[in-house]
Amino acid sequence: MALKLLCFLFATGLVAYYFYLPIPDNIEEKWKVVLLDATFRSLGHMANLAELLGIKHYMDVMMLLTLAEHTEVTSDEHVSVTDTIFNNVPVRLFISKKKTEKLMRANIYIHGGGWCLGSSAMKPYDLLARMTAQKLNGVVVSIDYRLAPKVHFPTQFEDVYDVVKYFLDKEILAKYSVDPKRVSISGDSAGGNLAAAVTQQLLQDSEVNVKIKIQGLIYPVLQNIDLNTPSYQDNGNMPLLSRELMVRFWSEYFTNDKALNTAMMSNSHISPDEADVFKFVNWSTLLPENLKKNHVYSVPAQGHSNFVKKYPGLLDVRASPLLVEDEKLKGLPITYIITCMYDVLRDDGVMYAARLKKAGVQVEHAHYDNTFHGIMLLNTWPFDFSLAHHITNKYLAWLDDNL
């Protein structure tokens, strides 16, 4: 009897651990959030165990989510879909079937997943691209760049840049009947990072004559310099993207060396020699008062210089677009930035919006105070959130209006 009671208490505690989540009162569809979080944390625990036992790398296990969401190439009555290669990089191409005498508009889309996970063939991305192609009556190029831990920075950036540069060639645009004056770029999370970095780089590239007209940055990750901003502190255990997982993504982007992960977890991976970069991410001057709350700014703990010497990408603007000089922000295209209140990356997007506006860039900042990171991907069964469709529709309307 005592053993049965002990087993019952253990099982009850285990269930409570997985399904208890301190959800903010204003988050909608709470049961879906709880089930989603429990599912995602279970996969994370499996990944940790597999790595501990030497069976699989953590990210290889997490990729099961990407594989589970895989969808084959399927055209429909509205959109033609094909998998092809642009400049040696796989892309999934979506082209509206609606007949038009005008040249079409185009959107280059970069999926998220912390530079380690994700694919343009995932159901949520496939659906978003179809909706975009149909809304714009145009072309969507969804990029499948290579992922960590097999490759590290700057490979992901270079894959995306190679595709964008290839597509912006006037002969290629003409091949797909795309108007060179009406090309946009978008991405979510790590894809937002790559979209922002690529768009900055294009301004400096004399070989590219076609300009990106607008950019959409969906809860983008934009800096690794300060991983203790108020949003990292307040939302470290919120659904889908914990602080621990985001730090793991950052470290895997650069290396498999666990020492970097440990230093980034303690926010001590930048040495005193590089401390001047903190001015670009000083949230005390870039965040509104309501997001600072009771937090008091302090310069991140400074470690030794070995990490930056070994991994110079830590200070590369192609990895952290927020580190770019103010002068180089001028001339960037009209920008749409989505941020979520309960997201560790919230402050990255808010700070970038503030800096872009100061540089004279036209910015529309859509902030949602009732949701968390990754919400736009929650558009298919069993985690189909009504808010995901609302945010997506507003984003697509912005694309349509500005492109």
Secondary structure, 3 states (H helix, E strand, C coil): CHHHHHHHHHHHHHHHHHHCCCCCCCCCCHHHHHHHHHHHHHHHHHHHHHHHCCCCCHHHHHHHHHHHCECCCCCCCCEEEEEEEECCEEEEEEEECCCCCCCEEEEEEECCCCCCCCCCCEHHHHHHHHHHHHHHCCEEEEECCCCCCCCCCCHHHHHHHHHHHHHCCHHHHHHCCEEEEEEEEEEECHHHHHHHHHHHHHHCCCCCCCCCCEEEEECCCCCCCCCCCHHHHHCCCCCCCCHHHHHHHHHHHHCCCHHHHHHHHCCCCCCHHHHHHHHHHCHHHHCCHHHHCCCCCCCCCCCCCHHHHHCHHHHCCCCCHHHCCHHHHCCCCEEEEEEEEECCCHHHHHHHHHHHHHCCCCEEEEEEEEEECCHHHCEECCEECHHHHHHHHHHHHHHHHHC
